[in-house]
Amino acid sequence: MKDALATIHALRRPGLLIRAARIGAAQYSRTNHLIRLIGSTPPASSGAALFQLIELEEEIDGYRKSKRAEYSPARHVEILIAMMGEARLFREARQT
């Protein structure tokens, strides 16, 4: 299985989604965002959270590509914000 950071780095998404997520990532709060997205107690490690978020993002991106009514750009941006925030925390944990 690929490394979580490599998977995130390989993502290709519309620029507007990425720009919005980068702006929101500055305000990322692990507790608040993960509970809202995952729906339970956040995983202890950022790596585990990243893999859950990657799965969520792949699902919602599939909705976007197939133009399904269930697609929510706001939710997609929320997931991307959480992915960026968790990736930052994961990198910081690996450096220490």
N, C-alpha and C positions, 0 to 999 in steps of 0.2 A: 504494500500500500504506500502511496506517495506521502511524503511529508506534508503536513497541513500548510506550512508556509509556501511550499512549492505549488500546492494546489491553488492557493489564493493568488499567488503571483501569476499563474497561468490563466486566470479568469479574464475573459474579454466581455465587457458589458458596455452598454451605451454610456458615452461621456457624461451626459446629464445626471445619470444615476450615480456615477462615481464622484462627480463634483459635489453633489448634494451630500453623499455619504462622508466625504472628507470634511465638509463643513461641520456635520453633525458629530463626527468622531472626536472633535475637540471637547465635547460635552459628555462623552461616554461615561456612563455609570454602570459598572458591572452588575450590581445587585438589581437595580431598577430595570435595565434593559433585558438581561437574561431571563428574569422571572416572567416578564411580559412576553418574550418570544418563545421560550422553552416551556413555560408553564409550571415549573416546579423549582425546587432548590437548585441553584446553579451548581454545575460540576465544580469540584475543588480545584481542578487544574484548568489552565487556559487551553491546553492541548485538547482535552476532552470536549470542552465547550466549542472549540473551533470545528471539530469534526461534526458535532450536532448542527452547528450553524451552517456548515458547508452543505449538509444534506437538506436543510430547510431552504437554502438559497438555490440549490439545484432544482428543487421542486417549484419554487415560485418563478424561477427563470423559465422553466418549461411552460408555465402558465402564460408568461409574457410572450414567448415565441409562438405559442399556438393561439394567441389572442383570445384566451378564455375569459369569461366574465368574472371569474374568481380572482383574476389578477388585480393586485393593489400596488401601485407604484410606491405609495407611502410605506407599506409593510416591507416592500423590497428594499427601500432605502434604510429602514430600521435594521433589517438583517445585515445589510452591508456595513452599516455603522458598527454594529456589534462585532462583525468579523474583523473590521479594522482595529477596533479597540482591543479585542482579544489577541489579535496578532501582535499588537504593540506590547501587551502584557506578557505574552509568550516569549517574545524576543528579549524583553527586559529580564525575565526569569532565567533565560538561558545564559545571559551575559554575567549574572552574578554567581 
